[in-house]
Each structure stands twice: as structure tokens, then as C-alpha cells.
Amino acid sequence: MTDGWIRALVEAIHSSHTQTVLYLSGGASQALGLLMSIPGASNTILEVVVPYSRISMTELLGKIPTSFTSQQTAEEMALLAYNRALKLSRPGLPAVGVGFTGSLASLHPKRGDHRFYLSTRTSDRLWISNVTLSKGLRTREQEDRVSSHLLLKTLADACKVSATYVSELTDSELPDESEKLFDEDQELQQLIDGEICMKVYPFSSETHTSNSERKVILSGSFNPLHDGHLKLLEVASSICGDGIPCFEISAINADKPPLTVSQIKDRVKQFEKVGKPKYYGGDHEKMLEILTGCKRSGCTFLVGGRDIDGVFKVLEDFDLPLELRDLFISIPEERFRIDISSTEVRKSQGL
């Protein structure tokens, strides 16, 4: 039977409208059972990965870590989990990445400490905790329970919910905790530097149903935003039917220098009343690899026509690779044609 305070803690997490990805290795396994067994898990859990073997952890991190059980490894796991959560979460809902790595009691006595490291990453906060347990005080199952309960408490803190936490740690085992806070400028610089994959501005006040997990994304520089952009996203959304409309400003562009923090913020201001911008941060084979990956994930691209050197061209005017043709859907000219571009707008404004 689940203790009452644990149930209340998990229920508070599931009611927070926060979505999370967890990467766990070497402990805290009971936390997963508690999160999944109490109703509401689908509100919270996006994905759980357990990179238990050294090869699995190395593939996750993209390198062989200096230590598999360390603060740095837990922080890197949390950042990877956060980026994954950004990609999987619904626009407008807070995302949390959780990283846990531990070295707990096992079949054979360990020469080193029984310890674990726990980290969470949100849009504006990196939090880290490390705990050294008293050797011989608990069984493996008991050490796993202690680490699981602390993980739940830590996740609740990241979800900004208040709930009772009953610690089983002794006075000599108190967590060593630290945090780093980020403001908007620092988040955007992390985006430019490739540390995070996107930053979401949930400007829209529209309420979407729980079934609206599909995103309809219009990418562009939006320099400036104009009626053609708005109409194109409107038409694309009507064709897709149940998608959540999003604008995506590319901070990194293959043909142009990266945007600066101030440039991104200036362009974001244009969207405060029209939608939700999202950021992602000229090899032919690379193009095929990326688009094939999009196809495998179930993505579809809706392509609107555009005036190119005085000629209005639509999807059918281009020779697409055979293996990618069913990835694209043409928007008919009669449904969308606005002969305007950001370049023309800038010229007309003398910019």
C-alpha cells in the first residue's frame, strides 16, 4: 500500500500541468512505479529512459563520461531529458528534464561510497543534489526507496507544487544541494550556443483539448511578420484540422549569421497577439537524412506557393526526391496566394 503522503505528492505532480522526461540509471526505480501507478501519469510522463549499461549511457551522453556516477553526468542527463521534453511536450506547458545516476548497494560489497546524484532542468533553473548514504544501514531495496522518494520530492519542486515530504535520510546523509537560475537573455544565449533546442513563448490564450498533441509549425525569419505568414498558418491549420498552430523562428540559419539575443527578442514581440513562436536551434545527403527522420516520426509539410522572380510557383513546380514526395502536401493556389514577402516589406519601409 502506498503511503498517504507519497500518493498526495504524486497526485500534486500530476495536477501541475508540467510534462517531464526522466533519464535514470542505478537507482530510484521505485519512483517510476509510483508515478505510473497513480492516476494522472499521462498528464506528466512523456518518456522514461533507463541507460543502465555503460554502452547505453555512453550512447545517451554521446561520449564516455569521466565518471558514470557524478554530478556532471546527472546534470548532462537532466539537460538531455529537458531537450527531449521540449520536443515532446504540448506548446505552452512547462517542461522538466530529470537526470539520476547512482551507485547503491549490490550483490557484492563496494569499495566506494553508496551515493547518488539527482538533477532537474527547467526553462529557468538547473538544480543538483548529491547524497552519500551510510554503508550497511539499508538493503539495496531500501536505498532505492530513499532515492525514489527524494526524486519525487525533487520533481514536485521542479513542478512548483507544495506537498508533504517525509525523509528517511539520517542527519549525516542530508543532501548537498545547489542551483543555477537563468533569465530570458541567458536562455536565448543557450539556444544560440546549441545547449537547448528551443524556447517556447506561449502567447496564445486559446485552450486546446488533450487530444491536440500535433503541432502545425510555420518556420521563417519573420523579419518582419506580415499578413501572408498569418494567412498561411491559418490555411495550414485548417487543412490539418486538429493541430496546435505554432510559429518557429530559426535562431540558426544555414544561409545567414545566427540571430543575436536582442534580434530574437525584437522578433518575438511581433507575436504577442497572434500565436506561439518556437525556436529550433547545404549537404544534400544530410538534407535527405533529416527529412527522412521527419517522415518516420509522422511529420507532414504543407507547402504554400510563393512568387519567385515574378512567377508564382507551387510544390508541383519542383522536382522532389522520390522517397520524400509523400512527405509534402501542396496548398492549392486558390486557397492561399498573397504576393508579399518580408524582403518587400523591409524595402517599402526603407529598412
Secondary structure, DSSP 8 states (H G I E B T S, - for coil): ---HHHHHHHHHHHTTT-EEEEEEESS-HHHHHHHHHSTTHHHHEEEEE---SHHHHHHHHTS--S-SSSHHHHHHHHHHHHHHHHHHS-TTS-EEEEEEEEE---SS--SS-EEEEEEEE-SSEEEEEEEEE-TTSS-HHHHHHHHHHHHHHHHHHHTT----------GGG--EEEEEE--HHHHHHHHHTTSSS--B---------TT---EEEEEE--TT--HHHHHHHHHHHHHHSS-EEEEEEESSBTTB----HHHHHHHHGGGTTT--EEEE---HHHHHHHHHHHHHTT--EEE--EEETTEEE-GGGS---GGGGGGEEE--TTT------HHHHHHHTT-
